[in-house]
Structures are given as C-alpha cells and as structure tokens.
Amino acid sequence: MKVKLYVCVFIGIGAVISRDVALAQSSIAPQVDPITSPVEYIARALQNHPSIRSAQMQVQSGKSEVQGARWQFWPTPSISAERVNTRDPAYAGGDDHAIIVRLQQPLWTGGRLAAGLARSEARALEAHADFKEVQQKLALQVIQAWSEAVVANEKLEAYEGSLSTHGRLLALVQRRVAEGVSSIADVDLAHSRRDGILAEAATVRSQLETALGKLNLLTFSTVSRERLAKTQDQVILVMNGVLDDLIQAARAESPQISKARAQIELAHAEVQIAKSALSPEVFVRAERQIGSYTNAGLPSQNRVFIGLTSSLGGGLSSLSGVQAADAHYKAAVDALQYQELAVEDQIQGDLTLVRNALQRQQSLQRAKKSAVEVSVSWERQFLAGRKQWQELMNVAREQLQAETQLIDAQGAIQLASLRLQVLTQGVESLLGATPIGTSPITLKKN
C-alpha cells in the first residue's frame, strides 16, 4: 500500500517574483535585492554561481566522452607518407616516396570496447550526479545563510524592543529617585541591565552581518536587512509522514547515492577493461600503397590483413591491474552503503529537530505571553509599592529571553523543514513552490 506524505508549503508576506523573471534579470554583478523568499535566492545562486557552471561543463564533457567511446567501434583510418633521400643501393631501383592509406576495424577485443563505453557512460552519470550535488549543496548553503540572517534579524528586533523597554524603566526609576522614593542603587541596576542588553545586541548584529555577507556571496546580490521577513511569515514546512517514507524519498533523490552508484558502475567497467588486457585482440586491416621503395613505377597495391595483437605489460602487471580494479569495485560498493546510512542519519536528525522545536515553540509561545502579562502587572504593583525594583528588572529580562528562545525555535523549524524538503524532494520542489492557497504537495512512496 502506498503511503502518502503530505508536505504543506506556505510562502508568506508580499508577492513572490516568478522564477523566470528572476532568472532573466539576474547577472553576475551584485543586484539590489527585491525579494523576501529564500526560493528566489536559491534560483539566483543556481544561475550565477561559478560552481554550477563548472559542473555543467563537466556534464557536457561526459556526454562528449560517451560519444567518443561509441566511435571506437568504428574503423580507424590512418595515412603515412614518406620520402627517402639516401645512397643505399637497396633503394636504388625504387621510388623515392611511399604513401600508405590504412583502414583498421577491430573484430574482437576481449570486451575492451564495450567496457570502455560502459566506463564513459558511468562517468557521464557521475558528472550528472556531481551537478545535482552541487545544486543541492548550494541550495542548502543559501537556506542556512538565509535562515541565520532571518533569525538574527528578528532577535535584533527583540533586543531593540527590550532596549526601548529598559530605557523607559530607567527614566521611570530616575524620576522616582528625584522624588526620593527610590534609591540610587535601582538606577545603577537599570544601567547595568541596559548595558548587558547593548552588548548582547552587538553580538547579534555581528551575526546578522555575517549571515548577510554569506548570502551576498552565494547569490551575487545586495541583501538588505529590510528585505528579511519574519520566520513565521515565511516558508514553513510541516512533515506529517512516516520516517521510513522520508528516508526512502531522500535515498531516491540523493545525488550522493546516485554518484556512489555511478562509481560502482565505473569501477565494474574498470574491472572489465583490466581483464580485457589479458586477452588478445583480433582485427582486420585494409591498405592501399602508392609508390614503392624497392620497385619504381609499380601500380598502387591493395592489401587486406587479418591480425592478432596482445600486450600483457611488464611481468605480471596485468594481473595486478585486475586485482586493483576489483578492490576498487568493492570499495565503491561499501561507499554506497555509507552514503545510504549518511542520508538516513541526516533525515532522522532533521525530522527530530523539527518535532522537538514544534513542541518547544508551543511552550515558548505560552511563556512569552505570560512574561508580557507579568511585566505589565508587576510594573503596576511596583508603582503601588508591592514589588521590588529588582523583580521588575528580572521580569523584563525573562520577557526578552522567552522572545529570543521562541525565535530560535521558529528558526530551527524553518531551517530543518526546508532542508527536509530539499533532501526528500529535490531543489526543484522549492523552485516550483507556490503561494498560500494552493494544494499540498503529495509525495508517494516508490
């Protein structure tokens, strides 16, 4: 029975510029960024980044190599033209030149040509998997940098709001000191708490600038803080599927696994090539000779040869080559198993992170709401003389902590969810993402 995994993609505030428009307008020169969605950042990076162009050239090279391997089954033409200038009596009765045109066709190579074609096809598959891997890694890097920037921006806004609150409380206690109802120690405490928040805000601002710098380098854009949207208004992916379904989908989509499989095919072809070196090759060759060093004036001669060649290499090097290729093949099989385990570990980790963060988010939302209500209540009680100044300072700090922890949880959900979508459905699923109101994406188990 097929198990369906429903993945709901929500894209929030603002209109999302279409992919085609973004690709048409983007260039290598940095651009002033008009977008708020990570989807468009990914599309821009996939178009502009040099690693993508390099991988594309490797794919084209692989296709050309396959075409070249197919041509090896065809006859091989060759021509030689020589002119002799000597007093050797052996050449006295012949022409001073000779031209030979040859056409040689392999009849049996011990599997060398077929293995050569298989090797080229495996290399082409490996190049394509490399291209998909570069796409995936670049998309994940953009998602990471974008998420870090969004989270840092929201935390910075929270610190700025807390600084405003602490500034208001500082002014309040200064008035009370002037009126003689509070001590100067309360003012010192307010200054101390405010300075601590300023220091933490500076750290968060540095994190924001670092994340924006990464995003600029990856997308060749000028990303501004104002263009970063709220995490809760952006792409939030909710996974309702079974872990096994996610793992199977990720394995089917993984370029690393595809690459490992191509390397197994490549290693198998290398084994066949090494074994073919132990066998002789049979060929037929047709020649036409114009001119003769031994008999002057002879008409052109046509010849057909059936031949056999063999080259075993020095000593037992051919046998050693077979053993080396076989060991390489076994290593490639083990590498595939390792990649499958790595994909499983990645999916388990991200899915666990999403589920735990969702649980934390609910608790932190209640904590934030409670901290705001307590702060308002305790400020009134402080003015009425029923609460201490330190208690009011503590609840202001707790309100900031609850808010920043909630932002971290929302950012973790966003980051891990986007990673899961890329890993289980591919980069194309994000580039084809649609606005709110569309039907959920359904992933069927193969």
Secondary structure, DSSP 4 states (H G I P E B T S, - for coil): -PPEEEEEEE--SSPPPPHHHHHHH--SS-EE-----HHHHHHHHHHH-HHHHHHHHHHHHHHHHHHHHHHTTS-EEEEEEEE-----GGGTTS-SEEEEEEEEEEEE-TTHHHHHHHHHHHHHHHHHHHHHHHHHHHHHHHHHHHHHHHHHHHHHHHHHHHHHHHHHHHHHHHHHHHHTSS-HHHHHHHHHHHHHHHHHHHHHHHHHHHHHHHHHHHHTEE--GGGPPPGGGS-EEEE-S-HHHHHHHHHHH-HHHHHHHHHHHHHHHHHHHHHHTTS-EEEEEEEEEE--SSSTTPPPEEEEEEEEE----STTHHHHHHHHHHHHHHHHHHHHHHHHHHHHHHHHHHHHHHHHHHHHHHHHHHHHHHHHHHHHHHHHHHHTTSS-HHHHHHHHHHHHHHHHHHHHHHHHHHHHHHHHHHHHH-HHHHHT---TTSPPEEEE--
